[in-house]
Amino acid sequence: MIYAIEGEIFDKNDGKIFLKIECGIIYEINVSLLTFSKLEINEKIVFLITEIIKENEYSLYGFLEKEEKKLFDSLLKINGVGPKAALGILSTMTPSEFINAIQNNDINALKKVPGIGPKSAKRIIVEMGEFEVENLNNELTQAIIALENLGFKKMDIIKVLRGEKGSVEELIKKALKRLGR
C-alpha cells in the first residue's frame, strides 16, 4: 500500500491533482475542493494517500492532513458512503466543522453536501459517533467502554458525557445518574 506520495504539482483540473514524482511518473490524485483550492502548479507537496482498488478501477485520494485522511477513511466504512460522497463531505466542510455537525446532530449541515439526503445524513450522524470517541481523552474513552459493557448505547453515553472531564470513576458516576432517568 502507498502511505504517501511526494512530488511537484504538474497540473490540476476537475478536483484532481496531477503529481509528478522525481522519476518522471505523473499520478492522478483525487482531492477535496478545499485542498484543491490551496494548491498551485509547480508547488512541491506530500500527499497522504488512500487507495481505492476495485475490479475495474484504481484510484488515489490525497490529503494534506492526517485528520482529513482519517475522516475520509472512517466515512468509507459507513454503508452507502463511497469515495465520491466522502470527498463531497470534505469539500463542503473541514474535519472540525464535520465533527461539530456530528456532535450537534446537525442533519441540515450534512444535507448541504451534494448527494447526501436526510436518510444518509442521519445514518452518518449515528455511525460517526465513533469518530468522536476516537478523538476524546483517554479517561472519557475508558468510561464509554465501561458503560457500553454495562449495556448502554454508545450514542446515549456520548450525549450525557459530552464536555465532561474527570477521572474514569467520576465520569461513570455522572453518566449512570443521567442514564438512569
TIRO-2110 file (N, C-alpha, C; in Angstrom, 1 decimal):
// TIRO-2110
0.8, -1.2, 0.0, N, 1, A
0.0, 0.0, 0.0, CA, 1, A
0.9, 1.2, 0.0, C, 1, A
0.3, 2.3, -0.6, N, 2, A
1.0, 3.6, -0.6, CA, 2, A
0.6, 4.4, 0.6, C, 2, A
1.6, 4.9, 1.4, N, 3, A
1.2, 5.7, 2.5, CA, 3, A
1.2, 7.2, 2.1, C, 3, A
2.2, 7.6, 1.3, N, 4, A
2.2, 9.0, 0.9, CA, 4, A
3.0, 9.1, -0.4, C, 4, A
2.8, 10.2, -1.1, N, 5, A
3.5, 10.5, -2.4, CA, 5, A
4.0, 11.9, -2.3, C, 5, A
5.3, 12.1, -2.6, N, 6, A
5.9, 13.4, -2.6, CA, 6, A
6.2, 13.7, -4.1, C, 6, A
5.9, 15.0, -4.4, N, 7, A
6.2, 15.4, -5.8, CA, 7, A
5.9, 16.8, -6.0, C, 7, A
5.8, 17.2, -7.3, N, 8, A
5.5, 18.5, -7.7, CA, 8, A
4.2, 18.5, -8.5, C, 8, A
3.4, 19.5, -8.3, N, 9, A
2.1, 19.6, -9.0, CA, 9, A
2.4, 20.0, -10.4, C, 9, A
2.1, 19.0, -11.3, N, 10, A
2.3, 19.2, -12.7, CA, 10, A
1.1, 19.9, -13.4, C, 10, A
-0.1, 19.6, -12.9, N, 11, A
-1.4, 20.2, -13.4, CA, 11, A
-2.5, 19.9, -12.4, C, 11, A
-3.5, 20.6, -12.5, N, 12, A
-4.7, 20.4, -11.7, CA, 12, A
-6.0, 20.8, -12.5, C, 12, A
-7.0, 19.9, -12.4, N, 13, A
-8.2, 20.0, -13.2, CA, 13, A
-9.3, 19.2, -12.6, C, 13, A
-10.5, 19.8, -12.5, N, 14, A
-11.7, 19.0, -12.1, CA, 14, A
-11.5, 18.2, -10.8, C, 14, A
-11.0, 18.9, -9.8, N, 15, A
-10.8, 18.2, -8.5, CA, 15, A
-9.7, 17.2, -8.4, C, 15, A
-8.9, 17.1, -9.4, N, 16, A
-7.8, 16.2, -9.5, CA, 16, A
-6.5, 17.0, -9.6, C, 16, A
-5.5, 16.4, -8.9, N, 17, A
-4.2, 17.0, -8.9, CA, 17, A
-3.3, 15.9, -9.7, C, 17, A
-2.5, 16.4, -10.6, N, 18, A
-1.6, 15.6, -11.3, CA, 18, A
-0.2, 15.8, -10.7, C, 18, A
0.3, 14.8, -10.0, N, 19, A
1.6, 15.0, -9.2, CA, 19, A
2.7, 14.3, -9.9, C, 19, A
3.7, 15.0, -10.3, N, 20, A
4.9, 14.4, -10.9, CA, 20, A
6.0, 14.1, -9.9, C, 20, A
6.3, 12.8, -9.8, N, 21, A
7.4, 12.4, -8.9, CA, 21, A
8.7, 12.5, -9.6, C, 21, A
9.8, 12.4, -8.8, N, 22, A
11.1, 12.6, -9.2, CA, 22, A
11.5, 11.7, -10.4, C, 22, A
11.0, 10.5, -10.5, N, 23, A
11.4, 9.6, -11.6, CA, 23, A
10.7, 9.9, -12.9, C, 23, A
9.7, 10.8, -12.9, N, 24, A
9.0, 11.2, -14.1, CA, 24, A
7.6, 10.7, -14.2, C, 24, A
7.2, 9.8, -13.3, N, 25, A
5.8, 9.3, -13.3, CA, 25, A
4.9, 10.4, -12.8, C, 25, A
3.7, 10.5, -13.4, N, 26, A
2.7, 11.5, -13.0, CA, 26, A
1.5, 10.8, -12.5, C, 26, A
1.1, 11.0, -11.2, N, 27, A
0.0, 10.3, -10.6, CA, 27, A
-1.2, 11.3, -10.7, C, 27, A
-2.4, 10.7, -10.9, N, 28, A
-3.7, 11.4, -10.8, CA, 28, A
-4.2, 11.2, -9.4, C, 28, A
-4.4, 12.2, -8.7, N, 29, A
-4.8, 12.1, -7.3, CA, 29, A
-6.1, 12.9, -7.1, C, 29, A
-7.2, 12.3, -6.6, N, 30, A
-8.4, 13.0, -6.3, CA, 30, A
-8.2, 13.7, -4.9, C, 30, A
-8.7, 14.9, -4.9, N, 31, A
-8.6, 15.7, -3.6, CA, 31, A
-9.9, 16.4, -3.4, C, 31, A
-10.1, 16.9, -2.1, N, 32, A
-11.3, 17.7, -1.8, CA, 32, A
-11.2, 19.1, -2.5, C, 32, A
-12.3, 19.7, -2.7, N, 33, A
-12.2, 21.1, -3.2, CA, 33, A
-11.5, 22.1, -2.4, C, 33, A
-11.6, 21.8, -1.0, N, 34, A
-10.9, 22.7, -0.1, CA, 34, A
-9.3, 22.6, -0.3, C, 34, A
-8.9, 21.3, -0.5, N, 35, A
-7.5, 21.1, -0.7, CA, 35, A
-7.1, 21.6, -2.1, C, 35, A
-7.9, 21.3, -3.1, N, 36, A
-7.7, 21.8, -4.5, CA, 36, A
-7.4, 23.3, -4.6, C, 36, A
-8.2, 24.0, -3.8, N, 37, A
-8.1, 25.5, -3.9, CA, 37, A
-6.8, 26.0, -3.2, C, 37, A
-6.2, 25.2, -2.4, N, 38, A
-5.0, 25.7, -1.7, CA, 38, A
-3.7, 25.5, -2.5, C, 38, A
-3.8, 24.6, -3.5, N, 39, A
-2.6, 24.2, -4.2, CA, 39, A
-2.3, 24.9, -5.5, C, 39, A
-1.0, 25.1, -5.8, N, 40, A
-0.6, 25.8, -7.1, CA, 40, A
0.2, 24.9, -7.9, C, 40, A
0.2, 25.1, -9.2, N, 41, A
1.0, 24.3, -10.2, CA, 41, A
2.5, 24.6, -9.8, C, 41, A
3.3, 23.6, -9.9, N, 42, A
4.8, 23.6, -9.6, CA, 42, A
5.1, 23.6, -8.2, C, 42, A
4.1, 23.6, -7.3, N, 43, A
4.3, 23.5, -5.9, CA, 43, A
4.7, 22.1, -5.5, C, 43, A
5.7, 22.0, -4.6, N, 44, A
6.2, 20.7, -4.1, CA, 44, A
5.3, 20.4, -2.9, C, 44, A
4.9, 19.1, -2.8, N, 45, A
3.9, 18.7, -1.8, CA, 45, A
4.0, 17.2, -1.5, C, 45, A
3.5, 16.9, -0.3, N, 46, A
3.4, 15.5, 0.1, CA, 46, A
2.0, 15.2, 0.4, C, 46, A
1.4, 14.2, -0.3, N, 47, A
0.0, 13.8, -0.1, CA, 47, A
0.0, 12.5, 0.7, C, 47, A
-0.8, 12.5, 1.8, N, 48, A
-1.1, 11.2, 2.4, CA, 48, A
-2.2, 10.5, 1.5, C, 48, A
-2.0, 9.2, 1.3, N, 49, A
-2.8, 8.6, 0.2, CA, 49, A
-3.7, 7.5, 0.8, C, 49, A
-4.9, 7.5, 0.2, N, 50, A
-5.9, 6.3, 0.4, CA, 50, A
-6.1, 5.8, -1.0, C, 50, A
-5.8, 4.5, -1.1, N, 51, A
-6.0, 3.8, -2.4, CA, 51, A
-7.4, 3.1, -2.4, C, 51, A
-8.1, 3.3, -3.5, N, 52, A
-9.3, 2.5, -3.7, CA, 52, A
-9.1, 1.6, -4.9, C, 52, A
-9.2, 0.3, -4.7, N, 53, A
-8.9, -0.7, -5.7, CA, 53, A
-10.2, -1.5, -5.9, C, 53, A
-10.7, -1.4, -7.1, N, 54, A
-11.9, -2.1, -7.5, CA, 54, A
-11.6, -3.0, -8.7, C, 54, A
-12.6, -3.8, -9.1, N, 55, A
-12.4, -4.7, -10.2, CA, 55, A
-11.9, -4.0, -11.5, C, 55, A
-12.5, -2.8, -11.8, N, 56, A
-12.1, -2.1, -13.0, CA, 56, A
-11.6, -0.7, -12.7, C, 56, A
-11.2, -0.4, -11.5, N, 57, A
-10.8, 0.9, -11.2, CA, 57, A
-9.7, 0.9, -10.1, C, 57, A
-8.7, 1.8, -10.3, N, 58, A
-7.7, 2.1, -9.3, CA, 58, A
-7.6, 3.6, -9.1, C, 58, A
-7.9, 4.1, -7.9, N, 59, A
-8.0, 5.5, -7.7, CA, 59, A
-7.1, 5.8, -6.5, C, 59, A
-6.5, 7.0, -6.5, N, 60, A
-5.8, 7.6, -5.4, CA, 60, A
-6.5, 8.8, -4.9, C, 60, A
-6.6, 8.9, -3.5, N, 61, A
-7.2, 10.1, -2.9, CA, 61, A
-6.1, 10.7, -2.0, C, 61, A
-5.9, 12.0, -2.1, N, 62, A
-4.8, 12.6, -1.4, CA, 62, A
-5.3, 13.6, -0.4, C, 62, A
-4.5, 13.7, 0.7, N, 63, A
-4.8, 14.6, 1.8, CA, 63, A
-3.6, 15.2, 2.3, C, 63, A
-3.8, 16.5, 2.8, N, 64, A
-2.6, 17.2, 3.3, CA, 64, A
-2.5, 17.0, 4.8, C, 64, A
-3.6, 16.6, 5.5, N, 65, A
-3.5, 16.5, 6.9, CA, 65, A
-4.0, 15.1, 7.3, C, 65, A
-3.4, 14.5, 8.4, N, 66, A
-3.8, 13.2, 8.9, CA, 66, A
-5.3, 13.1, 9.3, C, 66, A
-5.8, 14.2, 9.9, N, 67, A
-7.2, 14.3, 10.4, CA, 67, A
-8.1, 14.1, 9.2, C, 67, A
-7.8, 14.8, 8.1, N, 68, A
-8.7, 14.7, 6.9, CA, 68, A
-8.7, 13.3, 6.3, C, 68, A
-7.5, 12.7, 6.3, N, 69, A
-7.4, 11.3, 5.7, CA, 69, A
-8.2, 10.3, 6.7, C, 69, A
-8.0, 10.5, 8.0, N, 70, A
-8.7, 9.6, 8.9, CA, 70, A
-10.2, 9.8, 8.8, C, 70, A
-10.7, 11.0, 8.6, N, 71, A
-12.1, 11.2, 8.5, CA, 71, A
-12.6, 10.5, 7.2, C, 71, A
-11.9, 10.7, 6.1, N, 72, A
-12.2, 10.1, 4.8, CA, 72, A
-12.3, 8.6, 4.9, C, 72, A
-11.3, 8.0, 5.5, N, 73, A
-11.3, 6.5, 5.7, CA, 73, A
-12.4, 6.1, 6.6, C, 73, A
-12.8, 6.8, 7.7, N, 74, A
-13.9, 6.5, 8.5, CA, 74, A
-15.2, 6.6, 7.8, C, 74, A
-15.4, 7.6, 6.9, N, 75, A
-16.6, 7.7, 6.2, CA, 75, A
-16.8, 6.6, 5.2, C, 75, A
-15.7, 6.0, 4.7, N, 76, A
-15.9, 4.9, 3.7, CA, 76, A
-16.4, 3.7, 4.4, C, 76, A
-16.3, 3.6, 5.7, N, 77, A
-16.8, 2.4, 6.4, CA, 77, A
-18.3, 2.4, 6.6, C, 77, A
-18.9, 3.5, 6.3, N, 78, A
-20.4, 3.7, 6.5, CA, 78, A
-21.1, 3.1, 5.3, C, 78, A
-22.0, 2.2, 5.5, N, 79, A
-22.8, 1.7, 4.4, CA, 79, A
-23.5, 2.8, 3.6, C, 79, A
-23.2, 2.8, 2.3, N, 80, A
-23.9, 3.8, 1.4, CA, 80, A
-23.0, 5.0, 1.2, C, 80, A
-21.9, 5.1, 1.8, N, 81, A
-21.0, 6.3, 1.6, CA, 81, A
-19.7, 5.8, 0.9, C, 81, A
-19.6, 6.2, -0.3, N, 82, A
-18.5, 5.8, -1.2, CA, 82, A
-17.5, 7.0, -1.2, C, 82, A
-16.4, 6.8, -2.0, N, 83, A
-15.4, 7.8, -2.1, CA, 83, A
-15.9, 9.2, -2.5, C, 83, A
-16.8, 9.2, -3.5, N, 84, A
-17.4, 10.4, -4.0, CA, 84, A
-18.1, 11.2, -2.9, C, 84, A
-18.9, 10.5, -2.2, N, 85, A
-19.7, 11.2, -1.1, CA, 85, A
-18.8, 11.6, 0.0, C, 85, A
-17.8, 10.8, 0.4, N, 86, A
-16.8, 11.2, 1.4, CA, 86, A
-16.0, 12.4, 1.0, C, 86, A
-15.6, 12.4, -0.3, N, 87, A
-14.9, 13.6, -0.8, CA, 87, A
-15.8, 14.8, -0.8, C, 87, A
-17.1, 14.6, -1.1, N, 88, A
-18.1, 15.7, -1.1, CA, 88, A
-18.2, 16.3, 0.2, C, 88, A
-18.2, 15.5, 1.3, N, 89, A
-18.3, 16.0, 2.7, CA, 89, A
-17.0, 16.8, 3.0, C, 89, A
-15.8, 16.3, 2.6, N, 90, A
-14.6, 17.1, 2.9, CA, 90, A
-14.5, 18.3, 2.0, C, 90, A
-15.2, 18.3, 0.9, N, 91, A
-15.2, 19.5, 0.0, CA, 91, A
-16.1, 20.6, 0.6, C, 91, A
-17.1, 20.2, 1.4, N, 92, A
-18.1, 21.1, 1.9, CA, 92, A
-17.7, 21.7, 3.2, C, 92, A
-17.1, 20.8, 4.1, N, 93, A
-16.7, 21.3, 5.4, CA, 93, A
-15.4, 20.7, 5.9, C, 93, A
-14.7, 21.4, 6.8, N, 94, A
-13.5, 21.0, 7.3, CA, 94, A
-13.7, 19.8, 8.3, C, 94, A
-12.7, 19.0, 8.6, N, 95, A
-12.9, 18.0, 9.6, CA, 95, A
-13.5, 18.5, 10.9, C, 95, A
-13.1, 19.6, 11.4, N, 96, A
-13.6, 20.2, 12.7, CA, 96, A
-15.1, 20.6, 12.5, C, 96, A
-15.4, 21.2, 11.4, N, 97, A
-16.8, 21.5, 11.1, CA, 97, A
-17.7, 20.2, 11.1, C, 97, A
-17.1, 19.2, 10.5, N, 98, A
-17.9, 17.9, 10.4, CA, 98, A
-18.1, 17.4, 11.8, C, 98, A
-17.1, 17.3, 12.6, N, 99, A
-17.2, 16.8, 14.0, CA, 99, A
-18.2, 17.6, 14.8, C, 99, A
-18.2, 19.0, 14.6, N, 100, A
-19.2, 19.8, 15.2, CA, 100, A
-20.6, 19.4, 14.8, C, 100, A
-20.8, 19.1, 13.5, N, 101, A
-22.1, 18.7, 13.0, CA, 101, A
-22.5, 17.4, 13.6, C, 101, A
-21.6, 16.5, 13.7, N, 102, A
-21.9, 15.2, 14.3, CA, 102, A
-22.3, 15.4, 15.8, C, 102, A
-21.5, 16.2, 16.5, N, 103, A
-21.7, 16.4, 18.0, CA, 103, A
-23.1, 17.0, 18.2, C, 103, A
-23.5, 17.9, 17.3, N, 104, A
-24.7, 18.7, 17.5, CA, 104, A
-25.9, 18.0, 16.7, C, 104, A
-25.7, 16.8, 16.2, N, 105, A
-26.7, 16.1, 15.4, CA, 105, A
-27.3, 17.0, 14.3, C, 105, A
-26.5, 17.8, 13.7, N, 106, A
-26.9, 18.8, 12.7, CA, 106, A
-27.1, 18.2, 11.3, C, 106, A
-28.3, 17.6, 11.1, N, 107, A
-28.6, 17.0, 9.8, CA, 107, A
-28.6, 18.0, 8.7, C, 107, A
-29.0, 19.2, 8.9, N, 108, A
-29.0, 20.2, 7.9, CA, 108, A
-27.6, 20.5, 7.3, C, 108, A
-26.6, 20.5, 8.2, N, 109, A
-25.3, 20.8, 7.7, CA, 109, A
-24.8, 19.7, 6.8, C, 109, A
-25.2, 18.4, 7.1, N, 110, A
-24.8, 17.3, 6.2, CA, 110, A
-25.6, 17.3, 4.9, C, 110, A
-26.9, 17.8, 5.0, N, 111, A
-27.7, 17.8, 3.8, CA, 111, A
-27.2, 18.8, 2.7, C, 111, A
-26.3, 19.7, 3.2, N, 112, A
-25.7, 20.7, 2.2, CA, 112, A
-24.7, 20.1, 1.3, C, 112, A
-24.3, 18.9, 1.6, N, 113, A
-23.3, 18.1, 0.8, CA, 113, A
-24.1, 17.5, -0.4, C, 113, A
-23.6, 17.8, -1.6, N, 114, A
-24.3, 17.2, -2.8, CA, 114, A
-24.4, 15.7, -2.7, C, 114, A
-25.6, 15.1, -2.9, N, 115, A
-25.7, 13.7, -2.9, CA, 115, A
-26.1, 13.1, -1.5, C, 115, A
-26.1, 14.0, -0.4, N, 116, A
-26.5, 13.5, 0.9, CA, 116, A
-27.9, 14.0, 1.2, C, 116, A
-28.8, 13.1, 1.4, N, 117, A
-30.2, 13.4, 1.8, CA, 117, A
-30.4, 13.2, 3.3, C, 117, A
-31.6, 13.4, 3.7, N, 118, A
-31.9, 13.2, 5.1, CA, 118, A
-31.6, 11.9, 5.7, C, 118, A
-31.9, 10.8, 5.0, N, 119, A
-31.6, 9.4, 5.5, CA, 119, A
-30.1, 9.2, 5.6, C, 119, A
-29.4, 9.6, 4.6, N, 120, A
-27.9, 9.4, 4.6, CA, 120, A
-27.3, 10.3, 5.8, C, 120, A
-27.8, 11.5, 5.9, N, 121, A
-27.3, 12.4, 7.0, CA, 121, A
-27.5, 11.7, 8.3, C, 121, A
-28.7, 11.2, 8.6, N, 122, A
-29.0, 10.6, 9.9, CA, 122, A
-28.1, 9.4, 10.1, C, 122, A
-27.9, 8.5, 9.1, N, 123, A
-27.0, 7.4, 9.2, CA, 123, A
-25.6, 7.8, 9.5, C, 123, A
-25.1, 8.8, 8.8, N, 124, A
-23.8, 9.3, 9.1, CA, 124, A
-23.6, 9.8, 10.5, C, 124, A
-24.6, 10.5, 11.0, N, 125, A
-24.5, 11.1, 12.4, CA, 125, A
-24.5, 9.9, 13.4, C, 125, A
-25.3, 8.9, 13.2, N, 126, A
-25.3, 7.8, 14.1, CA, 126, A
-24.0, 7.0, 14.1, C, 126, A
-23.6, 6.7, 12.9, N, 127, A
-22.4, 5.8, 12.7, CA, 127, A
-21.1, 6.6, 13.0, C, 127, A
-21.1, 7.9, 12.8, N, 128, A
-19.8, 8.6, 13.0, CA, 128, A
-19.7, 9.1, 14.5, C, 128, A
-20.6, 8.7, 15.3, N, 129, A
-20.4, 8.9, 16.8, CA, 129, A
-19.1, 8.3, 17.2, C, 129, A
-18.7, 7.2, 16.6, N, 130, A
-17.5, 6.5, 16.9, CA, 130, A
-16.2, 7.4, 16.6, C, 130, A
-16.3, 8.2, 15.5, N, 131, A
-15.2, 9.1, 15.2, CA, 131, A
-14.9, 10.1, 16.3, C, 131, A
-16.0, 10.6, 16.9, N, 132, A
-15.8, 11.5, 18.0, CA, 132, A
-15.1, 10.8, 19.2, C, 132, A
-15.5, 9.6, 19.5, N, 133, A
-14.9, 8.9, 20.6, CA, 133, A
-13.4, 8.7, 20.4, C, 133, A
-13.0, 8.5, 19.1, N, 134, A
-11.5, 8.3, 18.9, CA, 134, A
-10.8, 9.6, 19.2, C, 134, A
-11.4, 10.7, 19.1, N, 135, A
-10.8, 12.0, 19.4, CA, 135, A
-10.9, 12.5, 20.8, C, 135, A
-11.5, 11.7, 21.7, N, 136, A
-11.7, 12.1, 23.1, CA, 136, A
-10.5, 11.8, 23.9, C, 136, A
-10.5, 12.3, 25.1, N, 137, A
-9.4, 12.0, 26.0, CA, 137, A
-9.5, 10.5, 26.5, C, 137, A
-8.4, 10.0, 27.1, N, 138, A
-8.3, 8.6, 27.5, CA, 138, A
-9.3, 8.3, 28.6, C, 138, A
-9.5, 9.1, 29.6, N, 139, A
-10.4, 8.8, 30.7, CA, 139, A
-11.9, 8.7, 30.1, C, 139, A
-12.2, 9.6, 29.3, N, 140, A
-13.6, 9.6, 28.7, CA, 140, A
-13.8, 8.3, 27.8, C, 140, A
-12.8, 8.0, 27.0, N, 141, A
-12.9, 6.8, 26.2, CA, 141, A
-13.0, 5.5, 27.1, C, 141, A
-12.3, 5.4, 28.2, N, 142, A
-12.4, 4.3, 29.1, CA, 142, A
-13.7, 4.2, 29.7, C, 142, A
-14.3, 5.4, 30.1, N, 143, A
-15.6, 5.4, 30.7, CA, 143, A
-16.7, 5.0, 29.8, C, 143, A
-16.6, 5.4, 28.5, N, 144, A
-17.5, 5.0, 27.5, CA, 144, A
-17.5, 3.5, 27.3, C, 144, A
-16.3, 2.9, 27.2, N, 145, A
-16.2, 1.5, 27.0, CA, 145, A
-16.8, 0.7, 28.2, C, 145, A
-16.5, 1.2, 29.4, N, 146, A
-17.1, 0.5, 30.6, CA, 146, A
-18.6, 0.6, 30.6, C, 146, A
-19.2, 1.7, 30.2, N, 147, A
-20.6, 1.9, 30.2, CA, 147, A
-21.2, 1.1, 29.1, C, 147, A
-20.5, 0.9, 28.0, N, 148, A
-21.0, 0.1, 26.9, CA, 148, A
-21.1, -1.4, 27.4, C, 148, A
-20.1, -1.8, 28.2, N, 149, A
-20.0, -3.1, 28.7, CA, 149, A
-21.2, -3.4, 29.7, C, 149, A
-21.7, -2.3, 30.2, N, 150, A
-22.9, -2.4, 31.1, CA, 150, A
-24.2, -2.5, 30.3, C, 150, A
-24.1, -2.3, 29.0, N, 151, A
-25.3, -2.4, 28.2, CA, 151, A
-25.9, -1.1, 27.7, C, 151, A
-25.2, 0.0, 27.9, N, 152, A
-25.7, 1.3, 27.4, CA, 152, A
-25.3, 1.5, 26.0, C, 152, A
-26.1, 2.2, 25.2, N, 153, A
-25.7, 2.5, 23.8, CA, 153, A
-24.7, 3.6, 23.8, C, 153, A
-23.7, 3.5, 22.9, N, 154, A
-22.6, 4.4, 22.7, CA, 154, A
-23.1, 5.9, 22.5, C, 154, A
-24.1, 6.0, 21.6, N, 155, A
-24.6, 7.4, 21.3, CA, 155, A
-25.2, 8.0, 22.5, C, 155, A
-26.0, 7.2, 23.4, N, 156, A
-26.5, 7.8, 24.6, CA, 156, A
-25.4, 8.2, 25.6, C, 156, A
-24.4, 7.4, 25.7, N, 157, A
-23.3, 7.7, 26.6, CA, 157, A
-22.6, 9.0, 26.1, C, 157, A
-22.3, 9.1, 24.8, N, 158, A
-21.6, 10.3, 24.3, CA, 158, A
-22.5, 11.5, 24.6, C, 158, A
-23.8, 11.4, 24.4, N, 159, A
-24.6, 12.6, 24.7, CA, 159, A
-24.6, 13.1, 26.1, C, 159, A
-24.6, 12.1, 27.1, N, 160, A
-24.6, 12.6, 28.5, CA, 160, A
-23.2, 13.0, 29.0, C, 160, A
-22.2, 12.5, 28.3, N, 161, A
-20.8, 12.8, 28.8, CA, 161, A
-20.1, 13.9, 28.0, C, 161, A
-20.8, 14.4, 27.0, N, 162, A
-20.2, 15.4, 26.1, CA, 162, A
-19.7, 16.6, 26.9, C, 162, A
-18.4, 17.0, 26.8, N, 163, A
-17.9, 18.1, 27.5, CA, 163, A
-17.5, 17.9, 29.0, C, 163, A
-17.7, 16.7, 29.5, N, 164, A
-17.4, 16.3, 30.9, CA, 164, A
-15.9, 16.0, 31.0, C, 164, A
-15.4, 16.3, 32.2, N, 165, A
-14.0, 15.9, 32.5, CA, 165, A
-14.0, 15.3, 33.8, C, 165, A
-12.9, 14.5, 34.1, N, 166, A
-12.8, 13.9, 35.4, CA, 166, A
-12.1, 12.6, 35.3, C, 166, A
-12.0, 11.9, 36.4, N, 167, A
-11.5, 10.5, 36.4, CA, 167, A
-12.5, 9.6, 35.7, C, 167, A
-12.1, 8.4, 35.4, N, 168, A
-12.9, 7.4, 34.8, CA, 168, A
-14.1, 7.1, 35.8, C, 168, A
-13.8, 7.0, 37.1, N, 169, A
-14.9, 6.7, 38.1, CA, 169, A
-15.9, 7.8, 38.1, C, 169, A
-15.4, 9.1, 38.2, N, 170, A
-16.3, 10.2, 38.2, CA, 170, A
-17.2, 10.3, 37.0, C, 170, A
-16.6, 10.0, 35.8, N, 171, A
-17.4, 10.1, 34.6, CA, 171, A
-18.5, 9.0, 34.6, C, 171, A
-18.1, 7.8, 35.0, N, 172, A
-19.1, 6.7, 35.1, CA, 172, A
-20.2, 7.1, 36.0, C, 172, A
-19.9, 7.6, 37.2, N, 173, A
-21.0, 8.0, 38.1, CA, 173, A
-21.9, 9.1, 37.5, C, 173, A
-21.3, 10.1, 36.9, N, 174, A
-22.1, 11.1, 36.2, CA, 174, A
-23.1, 10.5, 35.2, C, 174, A
-22.5, 9.6, 34.4, N, 175, A
-23.3, 9.0, 33.3, CA, 175, A
-24.4, 8.1, 33.8, C, 175, A
-24.1, 7.4, 34.9, N, 176, A
-25.1, 6.5, 35.4, CA, 176, A
-26.3, 7.3, 36.0, C, 176, A
-26.0, 8.4, 36.6, N, 177, A
-27.1, 9.2, 37.2, CA, 177, A
-28.0, 9.7, 36.0, C, 177, A
-27.3, 10.2, 34.9, N, 178, A
-28.1, 10.7, 33.8, CA, 178, A
-28.8, 9.7, 33.0, C, 178, A
-28.1, 8.5, 32.8, N, 179, A
-28.7, 7.4, 32.0, CA, 179, A
-29.8, 6.7, 32.8, C, 179, A
-29.7, 6.8, 34.1, N, 180, A
-30.7, 6.0, 34.9, CA, 180, A
-32.1, 6.6, 34.9, C, 180, A
-32.2, 7.8, 34.4, N, 181, A
-33.5, 8.5, 34.4, CA, 181, A
-34.5, 7.8, 33.5, C, 181, A
END
